[in-house]
Every structure is written in C-alpha cells, then in structure tokens.
Amino acid sequence: MQKNAPIGIFDSGIGGLTVAHAIKEELPNEHLIYFGDTAHLPYGDKSTATIQAYAIKIADFFLQQNCKIIVIACNSASAAANDLLKEYVASRATIVNVIEPMVDFVVKNESDKTVGVIGTKQTVNSNIYSRSIKNTNSSINVKSLATPLLVPMIEEGFLHNKIAHNIIEKYLRDASLKNIDSLVLGCTHYPLIKNELSQFYDNQVNILDSSIITAEFLKEFLASSDLSTTSTQKGNNQFFVSDLTESFEHSAKLFFGEPVVLQKHQLWE
C-alpha cells in the first residue's frame, strides 16, 4: 500500500460526512474520497444481503482509486458488511468501520457503567454493540433502542426546532434507556443533534460520538502501520454520490461543515 494513496469513506448517504469531517480534522494532509450511496438510502431498513451487495460495488470503486484504507462510515453497513469486505479486499486495502473503535473505547473507559446505544433498526437489531461490548467486558450494562425517525428528521433539516425536540424526547424517555451513564451515537447522522441529546440529559450523560472516536483510531492506526501520508500539504477532498439532487449539496455542507462539490457516479451503469 502506498502511503500517499487516498482514504476512501462511504455511507448510505451523506451522514458519513460527519466521519469524513472528523478524519479531515485529525488528518488534514490525507487525501479523502467520499462516496454516498444516495440512490439506495437509507441502509437502516435494508436486508444484510442487500447492504453487502452495495458495499462490494463501492469497495470496487475505491480499489479503482487505489485507496489504502476504506472506512465504512455507516453503522448499518459496518454491522452487515464488515467481515465480507475485509475478505473481499484482502491485501489490497485495509477496512476500518465505525463500530469496532467505539466498542474498544467503551470497553476501556466505561467499566461498571450502564451504556445506552441508539441507532437504526439494522444496527440495533444486529445486537452488535451489546454483544461485542459484553463479550469483552461483562461489567458493562448495555441498553439499546432503535430510533428510526432521527435519520429522516435530520436529513429533512429538522434539527433545532420543536419537532426535533419532541422526537428526541420521545425516544430518550423510553424505558430502554433509563438510568444510563453514557450514550453511544450508533448512527453517523446523530452527531448533528449531539447538543440536543446532551441538553436533554442536562449534560449529565456522556455522549459518545463515533465520528470522533473513529477518526482518532484511524490516526493511531496509520501511524502504527507506517501508512501516514508523507505530504506536508493539505490533502484534497473528492465527494461522489450515486444519485444527485439539488438538496444533497446543501445537506452535504451541513454534515461536512463546509461547502462541498458532489459528483455523480452510478454504482450500476
């Protein structure tokens, strides 16, 4: 693998841009290529086999771009396709997902605590967070809740108004999340409402943001694997989506924190 090769990052849509932005903050000299599978969003209600088929096609795209790392910036895809992608790309690239770094963080830092997990139906029903955390540290109590309305709410721009507050309150008051010490954001859309989540808990619950934790993990991994770029210049960013509408670029700016130019690239042509 070439040190100066790009890092590929993908999600079912543009939510994974929160991860891309966090990576850019940690690794400003790395070249990033983002792919949002907007033609097939959301992944959260798709079958495992369907998500795997999409993930393989996206991996092919990144391999054509000679990416050294492929980051699965989607919890649903991480749960459904991580193992398959690792086998598929083999020695051609390294797969990093957003679940394993979070699990490692929780295991090391949340002993003897109660940890809540919110995410899509696909992520929560896979039980991957609870199973992975408790298999490593049985002293941690994990409570999970599917919160499917949060993604469309965020995508439609309902972030800081009464509608958003009502939906957030409805979910967080669920008995499944009672008496938690920390809350894992099991969807890459959710960092955009991190402040609202924290406010609900009067800042008494630690909000664990997978985008930041994944970026920190990736920085350490590149350094320890001698794969960090040798460039001293700010890296380039490229953004691709499988379907393009006018609203996507506006939303992409919201997720990435700065203007982006989206290019259309169909998975099946």
Order of alpha helices (4+ residues) and beta strands (2+ residues): beta-alpha-beta-alpha-beta-alpha-beta-alpha-beta-alpha-alpha-beta-alpha-alpha-beta-alpha-beta-alpha-beta-alpha-beta
